[in-house]
Amino acid sequence: MRSSDGKWYLTRVKRTIYYYKMIADGDRVAVGISGGKDSAALLYIMKLFQKHSPINFDLVAVYVDLGWPSDPAPLHELVEGLGLELYIEKTSIAKVVFERRQEKNPCALCANLRRGALHQAAKSLGCSRVALGHHLDDAVQTMMLNLIYTGHFDTFKPVTYLDRSDLYLIRPLIQLPESILAALTRRENLPLFKNPCPVSGKTKRSEMAGLLNELKGRYPDLLEKCRSALIDSPFWPNQ
C-alpha cells in the first residue's frame, strides 16, 4: 500500500475510532473475520491502529465456522502474518438453516445465529468489544434496504451496546468506501477465500449493492455526500 493511500485510510479510521470512543485502554477486541476482503482489511487496519495508537488494547481474530466444507489455511496465514491469535468457533449453523429449517429466505436466521456465536466466542475470550467489517457502502445499502422494503429510514450505528451480553459492537471502517478496502487487500495481497454459502450474491443486499453501484456511476461523489449526511444525522450519534 502506498504511504499516501495508507495515511488517508488510516487517518479516517483513527478519527472514527476516537470520535465515537470505540476503544479504551484495557479493552480486548474480538475482530470478526469471515475470509472475505472486508474483514481481512479490518484486521489489517486494526493491527496498524494498535501499533500507532496511544490506546493500550489487545486484539484477537475470531472466525465463526458455519459448518460448510472449507480450508481455514488462508485465515491462519492472514492472522499469523499479523502476529495475532486466531480463534475458530465451530458451529452447525449451515445445517440448521439449510437442512433442518430449510429456510426459503435463510439470510436473516443465519445472520442472527452467526451473531450469537460470535458474541459467545468474544465473551469466552474475555473481550469487551467486537469489531465488525461494515464499511460506508454497507451503511448506505442498509439505509436503502430499510427505506425500500420496510418504509423506515435507518441504518446501523458506529457503536452499539448489547446489554444482554455486555459487549460493544464497533464498526471502525464505517466511513471508508468499499473500493478502498478492495484496493488494500489487493495491494497487500491479503489471504482470502470464497464464501461457500449457496445464496451468496443472490440476496436483497446484493440487489442494493448493484443499485448503489449504478448510482455511484452516475454521481461519483454520492458516497461522500451520504457520509456527510449520516454524520449530521441522529443515526450516527457521538457516544
N, C-alpha and C positions, 0 to 999 in steps of 0.2 A: 504494500500500500504506500503510495507516495506520501511524503510528510505533510504536504499541503492538504491533501484529502483527509489524512488522519487527523490533523489538527481541527479540521472542520467538523467531522462527525463526532470526535471525542469531546470537543468543546461543547457541542449541543447536548450530548448525553450528560456531561458533567453538570451543565446548567439545569437540566431536567431533574437530575437526582437531588441537587442542592435546593432547587426552588420548591419541590414537592416533599422535601425532607424524607426521601425514600429509605435512607440507610443512616444508622447512627453507630457510634463507637460500641464495640462489643457484639454487634449483630453477627449472626451466622446465616448466610443467604443460600438458599437452595435454588439453583438455576435449572429450570425445567428445559431439558433438551429432547429433541424428537428425531434427530438425524437429518433434519431439513436445514436450509440456509439461514432462516431467521433465528432459530435457536443457536446454531453454530456461531453466527455473528454476535449474538447476545453474549455467549460465553466468552468469546474472544475479547469483546469490548469491556465486559465486566472485569476480566483479568487485567486489562490495560488500566481501567479506572482504579482498581485496587492498588496497582503499582504506583500510580501518580497522585493518589488522593491522600489527604491527611487523616481521613477516617480509617480507623483500625477495625477491620471486619474480616470474616472468613467466607470462603466460597466452597460450595460442593455441587457437583453436577448430578442431577437426578433424571434418570430415564425410566418412564413407565412402559414396561413391556406389555403390550396388549394381548400377546399370545399368538401373533402371526409368525410364520416361519421367517426368520431374519438373521443376518450375520451382524453381531454388535461390534465387529472389528473396527469399523470407521469411528464409532463412538469412543472406543478405548484410545484410538490413535489421536483423536481430537483432544480429549480430556487430558491424557497423559502428556501430550505435546505441550500443553499449557501448564503442566506441573500441578494439576488438580486431582481430586479424588472423584471417582465415578461410582454412583450407587444405582443399581438396577432394581426396580420394584417389579417383581413378577406378578402378573395378573392373568385372568381368563376372560377379560372384557370382550375380546373378539368373539369368543364362543357364546357368551351371554347375549350379546347384541344380535349376532347373525344366525345363531343356531337355536338357542333356547327361546329367545323372544321373537326372532325373525322379523325385526322391525322394518317396516316399509320406508320409514324416514329415520335411519339409525343415528344420525349425527348428534342430535340433542342428548339421547341416552348415553351414547359413547362419551361425549364431552363431559357429561355430568359424572360418570363413573371414573373417567380419567382424572378429572379434577380431584375427586375424593381420594384416589390412590396417590396422587402427587402430594396432596396436603398431609395425608397419613405418613408418607415417607419423610416429608420435611419435618414433621413433629418427632418422628422416631430418631432423626438425626440431630435433634436439638436446635433446629432452625427457627428463627423468628420472622424471617422474610422468605417469600417465594418470588423469584424474578421470572417473568414471562416475556416471550419474544415478540409481543404485539408491536407493530410499527404504525406509522401515520396512515398508510393505506388501509390497514386493518380497522383503525378507528373510524375512518370515513366510510368504509364499506359497511361497518356495523350501524352507523348512523343511517345510511341509505336503506339497509335491510329493515331497520325498525320503522322508518318512515313509510316505506312502500308496502310492507307486509303486516304491520301492526298499527300504523297510524300514529306512532309515537316518535318524537324527535329526541333521541337519546343515543349515547354510546358509552363504552366502558371508560372508567376513570384511571388516571395515572397511578393512584394508590387506593386500595380497597382493604378495609379491615374486616376480617372474618371472626366474629365474636365466638362462634361455636368452636373453632379450632385455635383461637388466639393467634392468628397469623395475619401478616400484612402481605397482600399481593401487590407487587410493584412492577411497573412497565417502563423500564429505563429508555427503551427505544421508541417511545410513543410519538416523539417529534421528528423521527427520522423517516424519510421515504424508503419504500421497499427497494428502489433502484440502488440506493447506497449500500444496503446490506448485500444485495446480489453482487455488486461490484467488489465489495470487501471479500466475500467468500471466494470469488474467482481469483483475485489478486493474491490473497494469502493462501490459496489452494487448500482451504479448509475441508477436511474429510466429510462427505455427506453420503447418505443412502436414500434410495427412493422409498416413498411412502407406500407400504404394501396394502393399504386399505382399498377394497374393491370399488368404493364410491368416491375415491379421491378425484377431484376435478369435475365432479358431476353434481355439486351441491348448489344451493341458493347463494352461498358466499362466492363460489366460483363465478356464478352469473353476475353478481355485483362487481366482482373484480374485473370482469370483462367490460361491464358498463363504465366503471370508473376509468379504465384504461382508454376507452373510447373518448370519454370526456377530457382526459388529460391530453389526448392527441389534439383536440380542438382548442383547449385552453391550457397552455403549458404551465401557467402559474397557479392552476386550480388548487393543488395540494397545499401550497404555501398560504393561499388565502383561507383554505379550510383550517389550517393550523392556527392562523391568527384568530379566526372566528372562535375556535374551540378554547383557546387560551383566555379569551374575553368572555366566555360563556360560563354558566353555572355547572356545566358538565365536568370541567377540569378545575375544581377549586383548589386553592393552596391549602395544605394541611395546617 
